[in-house]
Amino acid sequence: MPTDTLNLIEVVKPGLATSVQDGGRQGYYHVGIPPSGSLDQYSSRAANLLVGNDENAAVLEFTLLGPDLLFHADALVALTGAEMTPKIDGVVQQSHTALRVRAGSKLSFEYVKRGARAYLAVAGGIDVPEVLGSRSTYTLGAIGGHEGRRLQKGDRIGFGAARGAGREGTELPPAMRAKLDNTVALRVLTGLYHYRLTDESAHSFFDDEWIVAPEADRIGYRYKGGTPLRFRDREQPFGAGADPSNIVDACYPIGSIQVPAGLEPIILHRDAVSGGGYATIGTVVSADMDLIGQMQPNHRARFVSVTMDEALAARKAYQHRLALLREALQT
C-alpha cells in the first residue's frame, strides 16, 4: 500500500492474529488455494453494511485480543462479532454501531468477553491489493492482505473513499447480532468415509460432548474430550498410510471432519488445505461454520447428524437471515 495515501491507519499494537479478510477467494480451491475470508461471514458482512460498504469489502479480523490503531484520517467504523468493547482515545464506545473516528485518534479494544473473533469495518473498505480476486490474507501461502501476513506493529494500511451511504449512529439490532454461546450444536452431514467407523464409534461421535482444544485457528479447529473413535479393521489400500484413519488422498471440503488416529476430530476451516490422506467422516453444514469461528478454547460442542434435505434447509435459513440483515441496514 503506498504510504502517501491520505486515508491511513497505523498499527500501534497488532493484537492477536489480526489480518485483512473479506468475502473470500473463490474458484481456486481445486489448485490448492483455499477461500480464506472472514471466519464469521455474517458478522463481517454486518460490519460492512453498518458503514455503508459492499458487504464483501475487506475488513480487519482479530482473535481474542484486538489491536491499537491510530487513524491518520477521519473515518466511519463499526465493530461486530465477538464482544471486545471499542474505545476511542480511551473512551468506551458501543459495538455493533457506526462510530466516527477523527484523524489523530486511537481506536483500541477491551479484552474479549464473549466469542473469539471481532470484525472492524471502515467506510470505503480496507484498501490492499487484490490477489486472485480477493483481498483476504492467506498466511500459509503468503498471499493477499497486507504483504500476505498478519499485521505487525508499525504497519500502515489504507482505506478507500467512503461511498457516503453509512451514517454515524446506525446500530445493528441485538436480535440480529452473532450468536456467541459457549456451547453449540454443530449440524453434520455424514461423509464419504463415515462407514469406516465401527458402529459404536459412529454413535459415540454424536452422543459425546467435545471441547475446543488450544489448537484452533483459521486452518482448523481441533476438539478433544470425547470417546476415541475406532475404525473398522481392514487391509490398508496401496498408497494409504499406516494409521487406521489414513486413506488414499482425497479432496477436503471446507467444514469436513477428519480424526487422525481416531483421537481428536479436526474441523477444517477457511484456510485449510484442499486434500490429503485422512478419512473425512462428515462435514459441518455451511450455515454453522460461523459458529465455529466464534468458539474459544474450552468451549463445548455437540455434533448433530442431519440429512441432505436438512442441510439444504439450514443453508436456506442462513441466506434468509442475511437477506433480513441487508434489509435492516440498507434501508
Backbone torsions as a table, in degrees:
resi	resn	phi	psi	omega
1	MET	NA	129.1	-179.1
2	PRO	-64.7	135.7	-175.7
3	THR	-76.7	-9.1	178.8
4	ASP	-89.0	2.0	176.1
5	THR	-61.7	134.4	-177.0
6	LEU	-70.2	-38.8	-176.8
7	ASN	-86.0	88.8	-175.5
8	LEU	-121.7	144.5	170.5
9	ILE	-119.0	129.3	179.2
10	GLU	-104.8	131.4	-179.7
11	VAL	-83.9	109.6	177.8
12	VAL	-83.6	-46.1	171.2
13	LYS	-132.7	135.8	-173.2
14	PRO	-81.2	-13.4	-172.6
15	GLY	68.8	-157.2	-176.7
16	LEU	-113.5	119.5	174.5
17	ALA	56.5	43.6	177.7
18	THR	-82.5	127.3	-178.2
19	SER	-147.8	163.3	174.5
20	VAL	-85.5	129.8	178.0
21	GLN	-139.6	160.9	175.2
22	ASP	-145.4	-150.2	-179.0
23	GLY	-69.8	-13.6	175.2
24	GLY	115.7	165.2	-175.7
25	ARG	-106.1	99.5	-172.3
26	GLN	-94.9	148.1	169.7
27	GLY	97.1	6.9	-176.5
28	TYR	-126.4	6.6	-177.0
29	TYR	-64.5	-30.0	-178.5
30	HIS	-68.9	-16.1	176.0
31	VAL	-109.9	18.2	171.6
32	GLY	91.9	5.6	178.4
33	ILE	-104.3	111.2	-175.0
34	PRO	-73.5	169.3	-177.6
35	PRO	-69.9	-27.2	-172.2
36	SER	51.3	-147.9	-176.5
37	GLY	88.8	171.5	-176.3
38	SER	-60.4	133.8	178.9
39	LEU	-69.2	-33.1	173.8
40	ASP	-107.5	89.4	-175.2
41	GLN	-64.6	-35.8	-178.9
42	TYR	-62.7	-47.6	-178.6
43	SER	-65.8	-38.9	178.0
44	SER	-61.2	-45.0	178.8
45	ARG	-64.8	-40.0	179.5
46	ALA	-62.2	-42.5	179.2
47	ALA	-60.2	-44.8	179.5
48	ASN	-62.7	-44.5	-178.4
49	LEU	-65.4	-31.7	178.9
50	LEU	-62.1	-31.8	-177.6
51	VAL	-104.6	8.6	175.0
52	GLY	86.4	14.5	178.1
53	ASN	-83.8	164.4	161.3
54	ASP	-58.4	141.5	-172.9
55	GLU	-65.7	-18.8	179.0
56	ASN	-99.9	12.0	179.1
57	ALA	-63.1	159.4	-178.6
58	ALA	-72.6	138.0	179.3
59	VAL	-129.6	176.0	170.1
60	LEU	-101.3	129.7	174.9
61	GLU	-108.5	129.1	173.8
62	PHE	-135.0	152.7	-168.0
63	THR	-118.2	118.9	173.3
64	LEU	66.8	-36.5	-179.5
65	LEU	-136.3	121.0	-176.4
66	GLY	-83.5	165.0	179.7
67	PRO	-86.2	170.5	165.3
68	ASP	-106.4	125.8	-173.3
69	LEU	-126.0	128.4	177.3
70	LEU	-100.8	122.7	-177.9
71	PHE	-93.2	128.4	178.5
72	HIS	-97.8	5.0	176.6
73	ALA	-152.8	156.2	175.4
74	ASP	-60.6	146.2	-179.1
75	ALA	-154.3	151.7	170.3
76	LEU	-103.4	124.9	-174.4
77	VAL	-130.7	162.4	174.2
78	ALA	-150.1	139.8	178.7
79	LEU	-113.4	129.8	177.0
80	THR	-133.2	-179.7	178.2
81	GLY	86.5	-133.0	-176.3
82	ALA	-58.7	151.8	178.5
83	GLU	-78.2	99.1	174.0
84	MET	-132.5	88.3	-172.1
85	THR	-51.3	124.3	178.7
86	PRO	-79.3	150.9	176.3
87	LYS	-135.1	136.4	174.8
88	ILE	-109.7	115.7	-175.3
89	ASP	51.4	40.2	175.9
90	GLY	85.2	-5.3	-178.2
91	VAL	-95.2	124.5	-177.4
92	VAL	-62.6	135.9	178.8
93	GLN	-123.5	173.6	178.6
94	GLN	-89.0	135.9	169.0
95	SER	-80.2	171.3	179.3
96	HIS	56.2	30.5	-177.6
97	THR	-142.0	141.1	176.5
98	ALA	-73.7	121.8	-174.9
99	LEU	-118.2	145.5	175.7
100	ARG	-96.0	123.1	174.9
101	VAL	-110.2	127.1	-178.2
102	ARG	-89.9	154.1	176.6
103	ALA	-56.2	133.2	-178.4
104	GLY	92.0	-4.6	-179.9
105	SER	-92.4	154.6	178.7
106	LYS	-110.7	129.3	176.2
107	LEU	-101.8	125.6	178.7
108	SER	-134.7	177.7	-172.8
109	PHE	-142.9	141.7	175.8
110	GLU	-74.6	168.8	178.5
111	TYR	-61.8	149.1	-177.9
112	VAL	-63.4	136.4	177.4
113	LYS	-104.7	-38.4	178.4
114	ARG	-145.8	149.5	-179.3
115	GLY	80.4	-175.4	-175.9
116	ALA	-127.1	-36.9	-173.5
117	ARG	-125.3	132.1	176.7
118	ALA	-112.3	156.4	-176.3
119	TYR	-128.3	126.4	178.5
120	LEU	-110.8	115.7	174.3
121	ALA	-101.3	144.0	176.3
122	VAL	-122.6	130.6	179.7
123	ALA	-55.0	127.6	-173.8
124	GLY	102.2	-17.8	177.7
125	GLY	79.7	147.0	174.4
126	ILE	-64.6	127.6	-170.8
127	ASP	-105.9	90.9	171.9
128	VAL	-123.5	161.5	-177.1
129	PRO	-62.5	143.8	172.5
130	GLU	-76.3	139.2	173.4
131	VAL	-126.6	117.6	-177.6
132	LEU	53.2	43.5	172.9
133	GLY	81.5	9.8	-177.5
134	SER	-146.4	151.5	174.4
135	ARG	-97.9	4.3	-177.3
136	SER	-66.1	147.0	178.0
137	THR	-88.3	126.4	171.3
138	TYR	-117.3	96.5	-170.2
139	THR	-68.6	-34.8	179.6
140	LEU	-61.9	-35.5	179.0
141	GLY	-95.6	-2.8	179.6
142	ALA	54.1	44.0	177.9
143	ILE	-127.9	156.7	176.4
144	GLY	74.7	-179.0	177.9
145	GLY	58.8	-145.7	177.1
146	HIS	-97.5	101.7	178.7
147	GLU	59.2	26.5	174.8
148	GLY	69.1	23.7	-174.9
149	ARG	-146.0	174.5	171.2
150	ARG	-68.0	158.6	-179.8
151	LEU	-72.6	148.3	179.2
152	GLN	-126.9	161.5	176.6
153	LYS	-55.6	134.2	178.7
154	GLY	92.0	-12.1	176.9
155	ASP	-62.3	146.9	173.1
156	ARG	-124.0	124.4	179.5
157	ILE	-122.9	146.2	-178.2
158	GLY	-96.7	166.0	170.2
159	PHE	-136.9	150.9	-173.6
160	GLY	-77.1	179.8	177.6
161	ALA	-76.3	131.9	179.6
162	ALA	-64.5	145.6	-179.7
163	ARG	-80.4	-10.3	180.0
164	GLY	87.5	1.0	-176.9
165	ALA	-84.4	-21.1	-178.0
166	GLY	-83.1	147.5	-179.6
167	ARG	-128.0	132.0	176.4
168	GLU	-57.6	136.2	179.0
169	GLY	93.0	-10.2	175.7
170	THR	-60.2	131.8	-172.8
171	GLU	-125.0	141.0	174.6
172	LEU	-83.7	121.4	-179.2
173	PRO	-56.2	141.7	-178.2
174	PRO	-52.8	-37.2	-178.0
175	ALA	-67.2	-15.8	-177.0
176	MET	-104.5	10.3	-179.4
177	ARG	-88.2	164.8	-177.9
178	ALA	-62.0	147.7	174.9
179	LYS	-82.3	128.7	-174.0
180	LEU	-124.8	50.9	-177.4
181	ASP	-79.9	150.1	176.9
182	ASN	-78.2	-20.4	177.5
183	THR	-128.5	127.5	-175.9
184	VAL	-130.5	157.3	171.4
185	ALA	-104.9	125.1	-179.0
186	LEU	-110.4	118.3	-178.2
187	ARG	-78.7	134.5	-172.6
188	VAL	-128.9	130.7	170.0
189	LEU	-95.1	118.3	-175.8
190	THR	-60.3	146.5	-166.8
191	GLY	-103.1	-173.9	-174.4
192	LEU	-60.7	-29.3	-174.9
193	TYR	-113.3	17.3	177.3
194	HIS	-60.0	-32.4	-179.0
195	TYR	-62.3	-17.5	-178.9
196	ARG	-73.1	-18.0	177.9
197	LEU	-75.8	148.3	170.8
198	THR	-66.8	161.1	-180.0
199	ASP	-58.1	-41.4	-179.0
200	GLU	-62.3	-45.2	-179.6
201	SER	-70.0	-34.1	178.1
202	ALA	-60.3	-31.5	177.5
203	HIS	-85.2	-42.7	-175.3
204	SER	-65.1	-30.7	177.6
205	PHE	-56.5	-40.0	-179.6
206	PHE	-87.8	-23.5	-178.3
207	ASP	-80.0	-32.4	-172.7
208	ASP	-81.1	158.6	169.8
209	GLU	-97.3	135.7	-176.6
210	TRP	-115.4	148.3	-175.0
211	ILE	-116.4	134.7	178.7
212	VAL	-65.2	126.1	178.6
213	ALA	-83.3	165.2	176.7
214	PRO	-59.8	-26.7	-179.8
215	GLU	-81.7	74.8	-179.1
216	ALA	-135.4	114.8	-177.4
217	ASP	-149.1	-164.6	-175.6
218	ARG	-68.6	-21.0	178.8
219	ILE	-78.4	-46.2	-178.9
220	GLY	-169.0	156.4	177.5
221	TYR	-108.4	122.6	177.8
222	ARG	-96.4	139.0	-179.8
223	TYR	-121.3	145.0	-178.7
224	LYS	-134.3	176.1	172.3
225	GLY	96.0	-15.1	177.6
226	GLY	-88.0	175.4	177.6
227	THR	-68.3	128.8	176.9
228	PRO	-54.0	141.8	-177.1
229	LEU	-93.0	142.2	178.6
230	ARG	-111.7	140.8	177.9
231	PHE	-102.2	150.1	179.5
232	ARG	-64.1	142.8	177.5
233	ASP	-65.0	142.6	177.0
234	ARG	-166.5	165.0	170.9
235	GLU	-82.6	122.7	-176.9
236	GLN	-61.1	132.7	179.6
237	PRO	-69.8	156.4	178.3
238	PHE	-59.7	130.7	179.4
239	GLY	97.3	-9.5	178.1
240	ALA	-97.1	152.4	177.6
241	GLY	-73.5	179.3	-174.6
242	ALA	-83.3	-18.0	179.2
243	ASP	-64.6	139.7	180.0
244	PRO	-57.7	-24.6	-179.9
245	SER	-87.4	-2.3	-179.0
246	ASN	-76.8	147.6	175.9
247	ILE	-136.4	170.7	165.7
248	VAL	-66.8	138.2	-170.9
249	ASP	-46.0	138.9	178.3
250	ALA	-142.3	169.7	-179.4
251	CYS	-77.3	150.0	176.7
252	TYR	-116.2	115.0	170.1
253	PRO	-74.9	154.0	172.6
254	ILE	-60.0	133.0	-177.2
255	GLY	94.1	-5.2	-178.7
256	SER	-71.0	153.0	-173.6
257	ILE	-116.1	119.9	173.4
258	GLN	-116.5	153.9	-176.2
259	VAL	-134.5	80.7	-179.9
260	PRO	-55.7	128.9	-178.1
261	ALA	59.0	10.1	178.6
262	GLY	75.5	11.6	-170.8
263	LEU	-93.4	-55.9	-172.1
264	GLU	-134.0	113.1	179.7
265	PRO	-61.5	141.9	175.8
266	ILE	-122.8	122.7	175.2
267	ILE	-95.9	118.2	-179.1
268	LEU	-76.3	133.8	-177.1
269	HIS	-114.9	-157.9	-161.8
270	ARG	-72.6	-11.3	175.8
271	ASP	-108.9	16.6	-174.2
272	ALA	-77.6	156.5	173.2
273	VAL	-67.2	160.3	-171.2
274	SER	-93.6	-2.2	178.8
275	GLY	-175.2	168.1	-179.5
276	GLY	171.9	-164.1	-170.0
277	GLY	-108.0	28.1	175.1
278	TYR	-112.4	140.0	177.5
279	ALA	-66.6	133.6	175.2
280	THR	-100.6	115.3	-173.3
281	ILE	-86.6	-10.2	179.3
282	GLY	179.5	176.6	179.4
283	THR	-137.8	128.9	174.7
284	VAL	-67.2	134.4	-177.9
285	VAL	-63.2	148.8	-175.5
286	SER	-57.7	-32.7	-177.7
287	ALA	-65.5	-18.2	-177.0
288	ASP	-104.7	0.3	-176.9
289	MET	-67.5	-31.8	176.0
290	ASP	-60.2	-37.5	-178.9
291	LEU	-60.6	-39.3	-179.6
292	ILE	-63.4	-41.9	-179.3
293	GLY	-62.0	-17.7	179.5
294	GLN	-102.8	10.7	179.9
295	MET	-91.3	131.7	174.4
296	GLN	-91.7	160.5	168.9
297	PRO	-51.7	139.5	-178.5
298	ASN	79.0	-3.6	167.6
299	HIS	-67.8	160.4	-171.4
300	ARG	-118.8	149.0	179.6
301	ALA	-141.2	148.2	166.7
302	ARG	-120.3	141.6	178.5
303	PHE	-96.3	134.4	-176.9
304	VAL	-119.5	121.6	-179.6
305	SER	-73.8	131.9	178.1
306	VAL	-130.5	161.4	176.1
307	THR	-87.7	170.0	176.5
308	MET	-60.9	-41.1	178.7
309	ASP	-61.1	-40.6	179.5
310	GLU	-68.8	-36.1	177.3
311	ALA	-64.9	-42.6	178.7
312	LEU	-66.4	-36.3	176.8
313	ALA	-65.6	-37.5	177.6
314	ALA	-64.3	-41.2	178.0
315	ARG	-64.2	-40.8	178.8
316	LYS	-63.3	-41.3	178.8
317	ALA	-65.0	-38.2	177.3
318	TYR	-63.8	-44.0	178.7
319	GLN	-64.1	-34.9	176.4
320	HIS	-66.1	-39.3	177.5
321	ARG	-62.9	-40.8	175.9
322	LEU	-63.2	-38.6	178.9
323	ALA	-63.1	-40.4	177.6
324	LEU	-66.1	-36.8	177.1
325	LEU	-61.8	-46.5	179.2
326	ARG	-61.9	-42.8	-178.5
327	GLU	-62.2	-39.2	-177.1
328	ALA	-70.7	-34.6	-171.1
329	LEU	-106.0	-10.0	-179.5
330	GLN	-102.3	-4.5	179.9
331	THR	-97.3	NA	NA
